[in-house]
């Protein structure tokens, strides 16, 4: 995000705080209940918004290396996405061309070849048919004409876009409606997949999206959690075609008052949230992004599944390197760390980075009887408590702002499972 836009948004939030106002929709809208319950409308939404509309499959980090793949059935058609040996992104119908059997049943993994479980027809991760048992029994068969059916797919700004219809059109810049330059500045192609969750809920998918449209409920529903760090019912709102951007107001914005504007950053006093039509929410966090996608049940308008994906930046840089901060130009504040952590670089919540993604720390050997304390001097029981709060060894203070904000974000994303933690917590 450009620096002048960050400053404009933060100043607007301050003005609304001082004036006791919020963004004004200009009209009161009465929404009929049938919008959420009508089976005929639900069927039209499935056809037009999901099967017949480009979808966000995930981020580049969901296919982290050549040979990676992922599958989904959320769009109403089975999709197989791959990254070939050259690092190129592909998407296909996840269906064998022989008898229509589902080709790959795993949700994620790494393969160079995909073998149909029915008759062992084999395909490369570029979609080519490369193997047919007893091929001579089929007579003259041109393998080039029987590869996997490709889907329109494009990787842009760190996103993986796909159209579920093989004949569909994919125009990314049109879909983003003017957000492309801003998205490019975030460098989301650097984010790594560090965990995911899903919620199968008895509610219409649009209700899931509506929840992210306002902060009016913070001071009542979240008075003990989110309201501790957010000013409720104060935000900025801008539209970009069918998409919108909300800037939620955090109480830390008060710390910016009286400081030079050139030192301000959007993540210091606010929480950016992007909505991408029809069903995607991008929550920009201090450590990366939380992506929320809601999908309707094709047979029941009163049921939906929300997919939540967590992403973080792989810093791993020396302290002299300029990190890709959320402020695009300002340095990311660093928590106090032990000597061992400084040597290994920044890592999210007790994980270490290797060439093939995120791996948990290896258990440390037991210390001699005369040295039961950790490398930074704190007792090992304290080290366990620090890890529970997402703090590095050596910290002797209450949970960091980042850890508290993470707790708040988890509450925002799932009231039904209040207190749950994402998979990447140590």
Buried (B, 14 or more C-beta within 10 A) or exposed (E): BEBEBBBEBBEBBBEBBEEEEBBEEEEEEEEEEEBBEBEEBBBEBBEEBBBBBBBBBBBBBBBBEBBBBBBBEBBBBBBBBBBBEEEEBBBBBBBBBBEEBBBBEEEBEBBBEBBBEEEEBBBBBBBEBBBBEEEEEEEEEEBEEBBBEEBBBBBBBBBBBBBBBEEBEBEBEEBBBEBBEBBEBBBBBBBBBBBBBEBEBEBBBBBBBBBBBBBEBBBEBBEEBBBEBBBBBBBBBBEBEEBBBBBBBBEBBEEBEEEEEEEBBBBBBBBBBBBBBBBBBBBBBBBBBBBBBBBBBBEEBBBBBBBBBBBBBBBEEEEEEEBBBBBBEBEBBEBBBBEEBBEBBBBBBBBEBEEEBBEEEEEEEEEEEEEEEBBBEBEEEBBEEBBBBBBBBBBEEEBBBBBBBBBBBBBBBBEEEEEEBBEBBB
